[in-house]
Amino acid sequence: MRRLLTIFLIVAVVSFVVLQFFQPEKNSSTDTANLIFKHEQIPADVEAIITNACLDCHSDNTKSVWYDRISPVSWMISKHVVDGKKELNLSEWGTFDDYDKIGTLEDIRQEVKRETMPLKPYVLMHPKAKLSEEEKKNLLAWIDKKSEELVKDSEE
C-alpha cells in the first residue's frame, strides 16, 4: 500500500510539472487605440471602478498575478477571459457605433444591478473589484449620463 501511494505521488508531481510547460496564450496587448478610456471622458472614480472590476476579463490586457502562471489554474483564468471578451471587450469600444454603445451600457447596467458582475471568484481573489454601494451608484449614474448623451447624439 505504501509503495502504491509513493508511485501515485511521484506520478502526480511529474504530471504537475509537465503541465507547467503547457500554458495558454497571455491576454496582453499594447494597442490601446480603441480602449474605452481613449474615447470617453470618464470621471476618475468611475475609471478606477472599471479598471479594478472589469478590465482584466473585458479588455485585451489582463494584469497577471502569480497564480495565473500555474496550470491548470492558468487554463481556467484564460477561459474566463476569453468568455468575458466575447461578451464585452472594452478594448474595442472605439469601434462601436452609438447604438452598440447604448446597448452595451444597458447590459453593464443590468449586470451591476443584478450583482452578477464582477464574478464572485474574481472578487475573492481581487478584493478591489468588489463594488460598494457608492461605487455602484457612481457607475450607474455615469452609465445613465453617457446613455442619454448617446441617445441625443444619435437623434441629431
C-alpha positions in Angstrom: 0.0 0.0 0.0 2.8 2.4 0.9 4.6 1.7 -2.4 1.3 2.4 -4.3 1.0 5.7 -2.5 4.6 6.6 -3.3 4.1 5.8 -7.0 0.9 7.8 -7.1 2.6 10.8 -5.5 5.5 10.6 -8.0 3.1 10.4 -10.9 1.1 13.4 -9.6 4.2 15.5 -9.1 5.7 14.7 -12.5 2.2 15.3 -14.1 2.0 18.7 -12.4 5.5 19.7 -13.5 4.8 18.6 -17.1 1.5 20.6 -17.1 3.5 23.8 -16.5 5.0 23.6 -20.0 1.5 23.9 -21.5 0.4 27.4 -20.8 -2.4 29.3 -22.6 -1.6 32.4 -24.6 -1.5 35.5 -22.4 -4.1 38.3 -22.8 -1.7 41.1 -23.2 -1.7 43.9 -25.8 -0.1 47.3 -26.0 -2.6 48.5 -28.5 -4.9 50.8 -26.6 -6.2 52.9 -29.5 -9.8 51.8 -29.1 -9.9 51.4 -25.3 -12.9 53.0 -23.7 -10.7 55.5 -21.8 -9.3 56.9 -25.1 -12.8 57.6 -26.4 -14.9 58.7 -23.4 -14.5 61.3 -20.7 -14.9 59.2 -17.6 -14.7 60.6 -14.0 -11.6 59.3 -12.2 -13.7 57.3 -9.7 -15.6 55.5 -12.4 -12.4 54.9 -14.3 -11.0 53.3 -11.2 -14.1 51.1 -10.9 -13.8 49.9 -14.5 -10.1 49.3 -14.1 -10.4 47.3 -10.9 -13.6 45.4 -11.6 -13.9 45.0 -15.4 -10.7 45.3 -17.5 -8.9 42.1 -16.5 -11.7 40.0 -18.2 -13.2 42.5 -20.6 -10.1 44.0 -22.3 -7.1 42.9 -24.4 -4.8 43.4 -21.4 -5.1 41.2 -18.3 -2.9 42.0 -15.4 -1.4 38.7 -14.3 -0.7 37.6 -10.8 1.5 34.8 -9.6 -1.2 32.1 -9.7 -2.1 33.0 -13.3 1.1 31.1 -14.3 0.2 27.8 -12.7 -1.5 25.1 -14.7 -4.4 24.2 -14.6 -5.4 27.5 -12.9 -4.0 29.4 -15.9 -6.3 27.5 -18.2 -9.4 28.3 -16.1 -8.4 32.0 -16.0 -7.8 32.1 -19.7 -11.2 30.6 -20.4 -12.9 33.2 -18.2 -11.0 36.0 -20.0 -11.9 34.6 -23.5 -15.6 34.2 -22.4 -15.6 37.7 -20.9 -14.1 39.3 -24.1 -16.7 37.5 -26.2 -19.4 39.2 -24.2 -17.7 42.6 -24.0 -14.3 43.9 -24.9 -13.7 47.4 -23.7 -10.5 47.5 -25.8 -12.8 47.7 -28.8 -15.1 50.5 -27.6 -13.8 52.9 -30.2 -15.1 50.6 -32.9 -18.7 50.5 -31.6 -21.3 52.7 -33.1 -23.6 54.8 -30.8 -26.3 52.1 -30.8 -23.9 49.4 -29.8 -22.6 51.6 -27.1 -26.1 52.3 -25.8 -26.8 48.5 -25.8 -23.5 47.7 -24.1 -24.1 50.3 -21.4 -27.6 48.9 -20.7 -26.0 45.4 -20.5 -23.5 46.7 -18.0 -26.3 48.4 -16.0 -28.2 45.1 -15.8 -25.1 43.1 -14.7 -24.3 45.6 -12.0 -27.9 45.8 -10.7 -28.2 42.0 -10.6 -24.8 41.8 -9.0 -23.6 39.2 -11.4 -20.5 41.1 -12.4 -17.8 41.1 -11.4 -17.8 37.3 -10.9 -17.7 36.1 -7.3 -14.5 34.0 -7.7 -12.8 37.1 -9.2 -13.8 39.3 -6.3 -12.5 36.7 -3.8 -9.1 36.9 -5.4 -9.2 40.7 -6.2 -10.9 42.5 -3.3 -10.6 45.9 -5.0 -13.1 44.6 -7.6 -15.9 44.3 -5.0 -18.3 47.2 -5.7 -19.5 49.2 -2.8 -23.0 50.7 -2.9 -21.5 54.1 -3.6 -19.3 52.7 -6.4 -22.4 51.0 -8.0 -24.3 54.3 -7.7 -21.5 56.3 -9.3 -21.1 53.8 -12.1 -24.8 53.6 -12.8 -25.0 57.4 -12.8 -22.2 57.6 -15.3 -23.9 55.0 -17.5 -27.2 56.9 -17.4 -25.5 60.2 -18.3 -23.5 58.6 -21.1 -26.5 56.7 -22.5 -28.5 60.0 -22.6 -25.7 61.7 -24.4 -25.5 58.9 -27.0 -29.3 58.9 -27.5 -29.2 62.7 -28.1 -26.3 62.3 -30.5 -28.0 59.6 -32.5 -31.2 61.6 -32.8 -29.3 64.5 -34.4 
